[in-house]
Amino acid sequence: MAVLGISHLTFIVRDVERTARLFVEGLGATEVYDSQGRNFSLSREKFLLLGGVWLAFMEGEPTARSYRHVAFEVAEADVPAYAAALQALGAEIRPARPRVDGEGLSLYFHDYDNHLFELHAGSLAQRLARYAQ
């Protein structure tokens, strides 16, 4: 018996159309499903693929903001372009938290429904090596 990996991540959002646009146009996700009134789950939902990860966005009332977040791996050279695209779509770019050298560059942003996301240029191995110094 073994967990094989992450199946999908689900986020509750007020407007699935607007959120899908943020991820498709801002991050390059691909929309693969829209329930469009044929709800098989709790409410309308859209499925997107981003970096091979299945993201589910369901209509509902979002929760309060916190530091709880999902981080996607990106190339450091792409971070400025992502920042520009996300800002143009109305995402709130957050100041980066204090970091030590070697931890990797990050871009944090809130979507329209209080979810915090991180675009991170670094790996677990790099972070652990830096923390071990």
Secondary structure, DSSP 8 states (H G I E B T S, - for coil): ----S--EEEEEES-HHHHHHHHHHHH--EEEEE-TT--SSSS-EEEEEETTEEEEEEES------S-EEEEE--GGGHHHHHHHHHHTT-EEE------TTS-EEEEEE-TTS-EEEEEE--HHHHHHHHH-
